[in-house]
Amino acid sequence: MFRHVVLFRIRDGVDATDISAATRMLRGRGRHAGVVSWAVERSLDDRKGTVIAQDATFADAAVFGEWRSSEAHREAANQMARIADWWVADWEQPAI
């Protein structure tokens, strides 16, 4: 398994409508062969601002690479770059 976690810190002043649209858009990006799980949620802790968390598990690193090079991923990255900065954590998850 391959894990991909992204925390999107929405810039101050971004409209709530744009945040909701970004959340819906990100939720739709998990439709790809080899995606084992996909969750996108707004953090309940807003002490550091508005954060959208994306937590994805892929079958393996190759599937992740295919998804990352997809047009859907490029479009999402471009859209999020307009409203957020982000931090990414990727790792191979051993089978339990």
mmCIF file of the C-alpha atoms, coordinates in Angstrom:
data_MODEL
# 
_entry.id   MODEL 
# 
loop_
_atom_site.group_PDB 
_atom_site.id 
_atom_site.type_symbol 
_atom_site.label_atom_id 
_atom_site.label_alt_id 
_atom_site.label_comp_id 
_atom_site.label_asym_id 
_atom_site.label_entity_id 
_atom_site.label_seq_id 
_atom_site.pdbx_PDB_ins_code 
_atom_site.Cartn_x 
_atom_site.Cartn_y 
_atom_site.Cartn_z 
_atom_site.occupancy 
_atom_site.B_iso_or_equiv 
_atom_site.pdbx_formal_charge 
_atom_site.auth_seq_id 
_atom_site.auth_comp_id 
_atom_site.auth_asym_id 
_atom_site.auth_atom_id 
_atom_site.pdbx_PDB_model_num 
ATOM 1  C CA . MET A 1 1  ? 0.000   0.000  0.000   1.00 0.00 ? 1  MET A CA 1 
ATOM 2  C CA . PHE A 1 2  ? 1.053   3.581  -0.632  1.00 0.00 ? 2  PHE A CA 1 
ATOM 3  C CA . ARG A 1 3  ? -0.215  6.444  1.529   1.00 0.00 ? 3  ARG A CA 1 
ATOM 4  C CA . HIS A 1 4  ? -0.608  10.030 0.348   1.00 0.00 ? 4  HIS A CA 1 
ATOM 5  C CA . VAL A 1 5  ? -1.755  12.650 2.853   1.00 0.00 ? 5  VAL A CA 1 
ATOM 6  C CA . VAL A 1 6  ? -2.114  16.336 2.019   1.00 0.00 ? 6  VAL A CA 1 
ATOM 7  C CA . LEU A 1 7  ? -3.020  19.204 4.324   1.00 0.00 ? 7  LEU A CA 1 
ATOM 8  C CA . PHE A 1 8  ? -4.265  22.217 2.390   1.00 0.00 ? 8  PHE A CA 1 
ATOM 9  C CA . ARG A 1 9  ? -4.069  25.436 4.429   1.00 0.00 ? 9  ARG A CA 1 
ATOM 10 C CA . ILE A 1 10 ? -6.608  27.754 2.811   1.00 0.00 ? 10 ILE A CA 1 
ATOM 11 C CA . ARG A 1 11 ? -5.388  31.325 2.519   1.00 0.00 ? 11 ARG A CA 1 
ATOM 12 C CA . ASP A 1 12 ? -7.086  33.956 4.647   1.00 0.00 ? 12 ASP A CA 1 
ATOM 13 C CA . GLY A 1 13 ? -9.893  35.762 2.864   1.00 0.00 ? 13 GLY A CA 1 
ATOM 14 C CA . VAL A 1 14 ? -10.959 32.852 0.629   1.00 0.00 ? 14 VAL A CA 1 
ATOM 15 C CA . ASP A 1 15 ? -14.758 32.795 0.385   1.00 0.00 ? 15 ASP A CA 1 
ATOM 16 C CA . ALA A 1 16 ? -16.673 29.931 2.058   1.00 0.00 ? 16 ALA A CA 1 
ATOM 17 C CA . THR A 1 17 ? -18.280 29.093 -1.298  1.00 0.00 ? 17 THR A CA 1 
ATOM 18 C CA . ASP A 1 18 ? -14.825 28.597 -2.848  1.00 0.00 ? 18 ASP A CA 1 
ATOM 19 C CA . ILE A 1 19 ? -13.773 26.393 0.085   1.00 0.00 ? 19 ILE A CA 1 
ATOM 20 C CA . SER A 1 20 ? -16.870 24.209 -0.348  1.00 0.00 ? 20 SER A CA 1 
ATOM 21 C CA . ALA A 1 21 ? -16.269 23.957 -4.096  1.00 0.00 ? 21 ALA A CA 1 
ATOM 22 C CA . ALA A 1 22 ? -12.623 22.974 -3.525  1.00 0.00 ? 22 ALA A CA 1 
ATOM 23 C CA . THR A 1 23 ? -13.656 20.298 -1.030  1.00 0.00 ? 23 THR A CA 1 
ATOM 24 C CA . ARG A 1 24 ? -16.180 18.811 -3.490  1.00 0.00 ? 24 ARG A CA 1 
ATOM 25 C CA . MET A 1 25 ? -13.623 18.933 -6.310  1.00 0.00 ? 25 MET A CA 1 
ATOM 26 C CA . LEU A 1 26 ? -10.988 17.136 -4.213  1.00 0.00 ? 26 LEU A CA 1 
ATOM 27 C CA . ARG A 1 27 ? -13.467 14.444 -3.178  1.00 0.00 ? 27 ARG A CA 1 
ATOM 28 C CA . GLY A 1 28 ? -14.070 13.652 -6.840  1.00 0.00 ? 28 GLY A CA 1 
ATOM 29 C CA . ARG A 1 29 ? -10.357 13.153 -7.588  1.00 0.00 ? 29 ARG A CA 1 
ATOM 30 C CA . GLY A 1 30 ? -10.318 9.783  -5.815  1.00 0.00 ? 30 GLY A CA 1 
ATOM 31 C CA . ARG A 1 31 ? -12.036 8.000  -8.682  1.00 0.00 ? 31 ARG A CA 1 
ATOM 32 C CA . HIS A 1 32 ? -9.084  6.144  -10.154 1.00 0.00 ? 32 HIS A CA 1 
ATOM 33 C CA . ALA A 1 33 ? -8.244  2.464  -10.586 1.00 0.00 ? 33 ALA A CA 1 
ATOM 34 C CA . GLY A 1 34 ? -6.141  1.275  -7.676  1.00 0.00 ? 34 GLY A CA 1 
ATOM 35 C CA . VAL A 1 35 ? -7.377  3.799  -5.116  1.00 0.00 ? 35 VAL A CA 1 
ATOM 36 C CA . VAL A 1 36 ? -8.061  1.766  -1.983  1.00 0.00 ? 36 VAL A CA 1 
ATOM 37 C CA . SER A 1 37 ? -9.431  4.589  0.152   1.00 0.00 ? 37 SER A CA 1 
ATOM 38 C CA . TRP A 1 38 ? -9.986  8.316  -0.310  1.00 0.00 ? 38 TRP A CA 1 
ATOM 39 C CA . ALA A 1 39 ? -11.202 10.875 2.226   1.00 0.00 ? 39 ALA A CA 1 
ATOM 40 C CA . VAL A 1 40 ? -11.366 14.663 2.012   1.00 0.00 ? 40 VAL A CA 1 
ATOM 41 C CA . GLU A 1 41 ? -12.621 16.622 5.013   1.00 0.00 ? 41 GLU A CA 1 
ATOM 42 C CA . ARG A 1 42 ? -12.360 20.075 6.487   1.00 0.00 ? 42 ARG A CA 1 
ATOM 43 C CA . SER A 1 43 ? -10.465 20.025 9.771   1.00 0.00 ? 43 SER A CA 1 
ATOM 44 C CA . LEU A 1 44 ? -12.539 20.686 12.855  1.00 0.00 ? 44 LEU A CA 1 
ATOM 45 C CA . ASP A 1 45 ? -9.541  22.462 14.435  1.00 0.00 ? 45 ASP A CA 1 
ATOM 46 C CA . ASP A 1 46 ? -9.355  25.960 13.000  1.00 0.00 ? 46 ASP A CA 1 
ATOM 47 C CA . ARG A 1 47 ? -6.754  27.429 15.372  1.00 0.00 ? 47 ARG A CA 1 
ATOM 48 C CA . LYS A 1 48 ? -4.271  27.727 12.480  1.00 0.00 ? 48 LYS A CA 1 
ATOM 49 C CA . GLY A 1 49 ? -6.883  28.702 9.893   1.00 0.00 ? 49 GLY A CA 1 
ATOM 50 C CA . THR A 1 50 ? -8.992  26.646 7.525   1.00 0.00 ? 50 THR A CA 1 
ATOM 51 C CA . VAL A 1 51 ? -7.437  23.293 6.618   1.00 0.00 ? 51 VAL A CA 1 
ATOM 52 C CA . ILE A 1 52 ? -8.726  20.669 4.203   1.00 0.00 ? 52 ILE A CA 1 
ATOM 53 C CA . ALA A 1 53 ? -7.244  17.213 4.790   1.00 0.00 ? 53 ALA A CA 1 
ATOM 54 C CA . GLN A 1 54 ? -6.934  14.658 1.995   1.00 0.00 ? 54 GLN A CA 1 
ATOM 55 C CA . ASP A 1 55 ? -6.074  11.110 3.096   1.00 0.00 ? 55 ASP A CA 1 
ATOM 56 C CA . ALA A 1 56 ? -5.556  8.568  0.311   1.00 0.00 ? 56 ALA A CA 1 
ATOM 57 C CA . THR A 1 57 ? -4.366  4.987  0.108   1.00 0.00 ? 57 THR A CA 1 
ATOM 58 C CA . PHE A 1 58 ? -3.269  3.504  -3.216  1.00 0.00 ? 58 PHE A CA 1 
ATOM 59 C CA . ALA A 1 59 ? -2.686  -0.157 -4.043  1.00 0.00 ? 59 ALA A CA 1 
ATOM 60 C CA . ASP A 1 60 ? 1.019   0.572  -4.580  1.00 0.00 ? 60 ASP A CA 1 
ATOM 61 C CA . ALA A 1 61 ? 3.516   3.274  -5.570  1.00 0.00 ? 61 ALA A CA 1 
ATOM 62 C CA . ALA A 1 62 ? 3.014   2.578  -9.286  1.00 0.00 ? 62 ALA A CA 1 
ATOM 63 C CA . VAL A 1 63 ? -0.719  3.304  -9.047  1.00 0.00 ? 63 VAL A CA 1 
ATOM 64 C CA . PHE A 1 64 ? 0.073   6.477  -7.107  1.00 0.00 ? 64 PHE A CA 1 
ATOM 65 C CA . GLY A 1 65 ? 2.492   7.519  -9.865  1.00 0.00 ? 65 GLY A CA 1 
ATOM 66 C CA . GLU A 1 66 ? -0.189  6.993  -12.515 1.00 0.00 ? 66 GLU A CA 1 
ATOM 67 C CA . TRP A 1 67 ? -2.694  9.037  -10.513 1.00 0.00 ? 67 TRP A CA 1 
ATOM 68 C CA . ARG A 1 68 ? -0.172  11.791 -9.811  1.00 0.00 ? 68 ARG A CA 1 
ATOM 69 C CA . SER A 1 69 ? 0.629   12.174 -13.516 1.00 0.00 ? 69 SER A CA 1 
ATOM 70 C CA . SER A 1 70 ? -3.065  12.278 -14.483 1.00 0.00 ? 70 SER A CA 1 
ATOM 71 C CA . GLU A 1 71 ? -4.818  15.311 -15.896 1.00 0.00 ? 71 GLU A CA 1 
ATOM 72 C CA . ALA A 1 72 ? -7.262  15.210 -12.967 1.00 0.00 ? 72 ALA A CA 1 
ATOM 73 C CA . HIS A 1 73 ? -4.388  15.621 -10.510 1.00 0.00 ? 73 HIS A CA 1 
ATOM 74 C CA . ARG A 1 74 ? -2.827  18.459 -12.509 1.00 0.00 ? 74 ARG A CA 1 
ATOM 75 C CA . GLU A 1 75 ? -6.149  20.286 -12.645 1.00 0.00 ? 75 GLU A CA 1 
ATOM 76 C CA . ALA A 1 76 ? -6.687  19.846 -8.905  1.00 0.00 ? 76 ALA A CA 1 
ATOM 77 C CA . ALA A 1 77 ? -3.177  21.097 -8.097  1.00 0.00 ? 77 ALA A CA 1 
ATOM 78 C CA . ASN A 1 78 ? -3.706  24.150 -10.299 1.00 0.00 ? 78 ASN A CA 1 
ATOM 79 C CA . GLN A 1 79 ? -7.067  24.922 -8.706  1.00 0.00 ? 79 GLN A CA 1 
ATOM 80 C CA . MET A 1 80 ? -5.765  24.502 -5.158  1.00 0.00 ? 80 MET A CA 1 
ATOM 81 C CA . ALA A 1 81 ? -2.685  26.632 -5.879  1.00 0.00 ? 81 ALA A CA 1 
ATOM 82 C CA . ARG A 1 82 ? -5.036  29.583 -6.328  1.00 0.00 ? 82 ARG A CA 1 
ATOM 83 C CA . ILE A 1 83 ? -6.468  29.327 -2.804  1.00 0.00 ? 83 ILE A CA 1 
ATOM 84 C CA . ALA A 1 84 ? -4.085  27.305 -0.615  1.00 0.00 ? 84 ALA A CA 1 
ATOM 85 C CA . ASP A 1 85 ? -0.612  26.249 0.385   1.00 0.00 ? 85 ASP A CA 1 
ATOM 86 C CA . TRP A 1 86 ? -0.082  22.597 1.273   1.00 0.00 ? 86 TRP A CA 1 
ATOM 87 C CA . TRP A 1 87 ? 2.070   19.990 2.940   1.00 0.00 ? 87 TRP A CA 1 
ATOM 88 C CA . VAL A 1 88 ? 2.390   16.459 1.603   1.00 0.00 ? 88 VAL A CA 1 
ATOM 89 C CA . ALA A 1 89 ? 3.365   13.213 3.301   1.00 0.00 ? 89 ALA A CA 1 
ATOM 90 C CA . ASP A 1 90 ? 3.901   10.091 1.165   1.00 0.00 ? 90 ASP A CA 1 
ATOM 91 C CA . TRP A 1 91 ? 5.050   6.687  2.378   1.00 0.00 ? 91 TRP A CA 1 
ATOM 92 C CA . GLU A 1 92 ? 4.953   2.990  1.681   1.00 0.00 ? 92 GLU A CA 1 
ATOM 93 C CA . GLN A 1 93 ? 2.684   1.291  4.190   1.00 0.00 ? 93 GLN A CA 1 
ATOM 94 C CA . PRO A 1 94 ? 3.657   -2.273 5.021   1.00 0.00 ? 94 PRO A CA 1 
ATOM 95 C CA . ALA A 1 95 ? 0.931   -4.896 5.070   1.00 0.00 ? 95 ALA A CA 1 
ATOM 96 C CA . ILE A 1 96 ? -0.397  -5.652 8.538   1.00 0.00 ? 96 ILE A CA 1 
# 
